[in-house]
């Protein structure tokens, strides 16, 4: 007898986003940046927009100097259309000084031809950078 619950298999774009987050958790920014198209836009909160994989690498140096570990706790992931994925989650940041922060986050990711064209991260990461 069915409980009425249905399961939905994730699409290729949701799977790509999960792999991208795993690459970010490796703390190897080059692995993470490899998911992005050459003309990609990467917007983390109020920080300046990074352009393309090299812009992501260059813009990550201050973050990597402060944070030693990142873990994404995905609560919901939706494929809105063939190019758009929205992810609701919390993200845990462990700093090099031993302090840890778990913050709410929502990302909008646009994907084309198997590469991320844009990532907009809606989060206040201020606590991670505060001393």
N, C-alpha and C positions, 0 to 999 in steps of 0.2 A: 504494500500500500504506500502510495506517495504521500509525503508530508506537505506537499504543495510548494516546497522550496525548489528553486531552480538554480542551477549553476551555469555560469557563463564563462566560456573559455576566453582568456585574454588574447587580444590581437597582437600582431607583430610589433606595432608601435609601443604598446604597453610593455612588451617584453624588452624592446630596445631601451626604453626608459629605465627599467629595472637594472639592466646590464650597465647602463651609464652611471646610475647611482652606485652600483657595486664598484665600478672603476674609480669613482670619486672616493669611496671608502678605502681604497688601497693607498690613498694619500700620494699617489703618483700622478701629478697633474697632466703629464703627457698622455697617460692612458685615458684619462677623462676627456682631454681636449680632442682626442682622436675620434670621438663620436660626433664632432661638429663639422658642418660644411665650411668651406673656405670663407664664405661671406656671412657666416652666422653672427647673430647678435646675442649677447649674454648679459642680462641685466639682473644684478643681485641687489634688491631693495633700492636704496638711494645712492649706491656706488655708481661711478661712471660705467657706461656701457662698454663692454669688451667686444672687439670685432675679430671674428675668426679664431681658430685654434691658438695662434701665437698670442693674440690679445688676451685670451683666457689664461695662458701660461704666465704671461707677463703680469697680469692683474692679480694673480694668486699668491705672489711672493709674501706679501704682508700677512695674508691668511695662514699660509703654511708656517710662518715664523711664530704665530700665536697658537695654532691648533695642531694637536698631534693625532687626533682620531675623530672621525665623523661616522655616525650611524643614522641611516634613514629608517624611520618606523612608518611605513606606508599604511594609512588607514583606509583610503579609497583611491582608486585610479579609474578614470573614465576616458574612453576614446570618444570625443565629442563629434568628430568628423574624420575623414580619411587622413588628415594632416595634423590634428590637434589632440593632445593628451593633457588632462588636468589631473594633478596629484595633490591629495590632501594628506598631510603627514605631520609628525613631529620629527625633529632632527636633534640628536644629541651630539654636542661638541665637547670634547675633552681637551683642555688646554695643556700646554707644556708645564704650567705651574701647578697642575693637579686639580684645578677647578673644573667643574662640569656643568653644562647647561643643556636643558632639553626645551626646545622652543617650537611653537606651532608654525606651520608653513603651508603655503599653497603655491604650486608651480604650474605655469602654463607653458607647454612645450609644443612647438610646431616642427613637424618632421616632413622632409621631402627627399625622395630617392634614398631612403635608408640613413640619412644624416639629419642631425638636429640643425634646423634653420634659425630657431630662436628659443631661448629659455628665459622666462621672466619669473623671478623668485620673489614672492610676496612674503616677507618676513622682516621682523625687527631683530637684527643680529647684534644690536648695540650692546647687550649684556656680555657677549663673548669678548668684545673689544674693550670693555670698561675695566679699569683696575680697581 
